[in-house]
Each structure stands twice: as structure tokens, then as C-alpha cells.
């Protein structure tokens, strides 16, 4: 949280005394905060050591979807990975290239890969010191027979600000003083084609400077295409970042959780140092949900029947 309602310092530091005070407020701890399960905060991790701990039903559903998408997927599996920096997603990328059939790379991190291939990216955000890392990931993908789909054109502006004048350029013509802020129209066509080929789609991160119009266009157009293609059914991992009228975005923390999950990192909010038996689902350990109990007491011919 931020702005007018910041998190207490004790919450973010997972302060033991604060955790103890929180634990006095309840008898069990059910973690249904899927989007914050990577955070070692008092309410998302610390309480798991103080109270009997369980995963909630929403948490269970999200983990089941994530596991299905990469552990037993319907192929071909296509991953779309965007965002600003390669450095925050090295583990994710190296893990994915051995699991998916094609990997679409967008956002600022695509610039690092383009630079590694000797393509000029002007003044665009790029971690040029990670060129060798990007090259290693490309080589690992080739060995794993994973197709890497990088931008072939880009929307370029000369000022990092919303509604700055912009133009689409081919990669061989990026101005030396320009900044790549979104995927270009030809790249969008390639991304749509990859989505059309997919039986399972995994998405993490935006394809451009998503926080500013019109540089959110590539991400939004691709997301709408994915939604239309899947008809919101059997999607391995949903792309649930939505723009609010205020310009704020939801689902940002969800993205970080997916990053940790796919990257093979420890999910602090899910293990908390506990045994697998204690991490079983809320439904499994505590029985049916109260709504299910209520419906079970109604005749099969009555309104409570869910069959």
C-alpha cells in the first residue's frame, strides 16, 4: 500500500512484537492473499509461525492454475514476459525457456536483448551491462528449442512523458536520441500470431511504458486479443492488470508473485517454515465452506442446489 494509507513499519519489517499482537486477534491464519504471498510481512508471513496456518480457497485455485500452466500444460505453451529490467527476471527467463514453446519478450527488458544482438536502441532503457546474460538466455532457449520473439519495430518518443509525440520505427532506424516506449504495429502482429498458436498462455509484465498513454496501447491491444482468443476460458494464468480512471493499476503485486513462482523462488507467504501438512488448503483442513454447508441443508430441488 502507499499514498494516504502506508503500511505500518512494523508490518513491513515483520516485527516479532507486532506479529504477536496481531496473533491475539484470531485463532487460525488463512492466507488467501495470493498477490502478496511473496512478501515477508507480518500479516503475510509472520502470522504463519504464530497460528495454525492454511492456504485459502482463492490461493489454492491460483496455485493450481499456475502449476497446470507450466507443470502439465496443454501445448503449445506461449509465455509473454515484459517489464523494465532483465535483472529482476533472470531466474524467470532461464526457467521458462526450458518449459515453454515460445517466449515473447517486451517492455524495457526487450531493449537489453536487442542491444545484446548489436541493435541500436538510442536512449531507451536498457541494461547494457547484462548483454552477456541476455545472450546466454538466447543460447539456452535455442538449445531447449524455445522460440524467442523479440520486437521487430518500436514506437519511439523523444520525451518520457504521457502523450509525447511518437512514431513507429523499424529496428534498423531507431533514432540515436529516441526512446523505445512501446512495441510497434508489426511486433503486435507477431505477438497476436503467437497468442493464436497458444493452447496455454502465461503472461507477466507489460510490453511498453504501460503507465503512460499512448504507450500502453501495445499491452492493451495484445491483452484484448488474448481475452478474445481464450474467451476467458481455461487460461493458464490470467492477465488481470486493469486501468482505473485514476490511472492506477491493479494486479501489480500479482505479477511479482508469478515472477517468484515461475522463477523457482521461495514464496515466503506460502511456506512460513511450516510442514506441507499445515499448508494444505483451508477447504481440505477445515471442511466445506459455510455456503456449501448451507446449500447442503436444502433439498436438491430447492434453490440451494448447485448441480
PyMOL commands that set and color helices and strands:
alter all, ss='L'
color gray80, all
select helices_A, chain A and resi 9-12+16-23+34-36+46-49+57-71+90-96+107-116+128-143+171-173+185-197+217-230+252-262+268-271+276-279+282-286+290-296
alter helices_A, ss='H'
color red, helices_A
select strands_A, chain A and resi 28-31+52-55+77-81+102-105+147-149+153-157+166-170+179-183+200-204+242-243+249-250
alter strands_A, ss='S'
color yellow, strands_A
deselect
rebuild
show_as cartoon
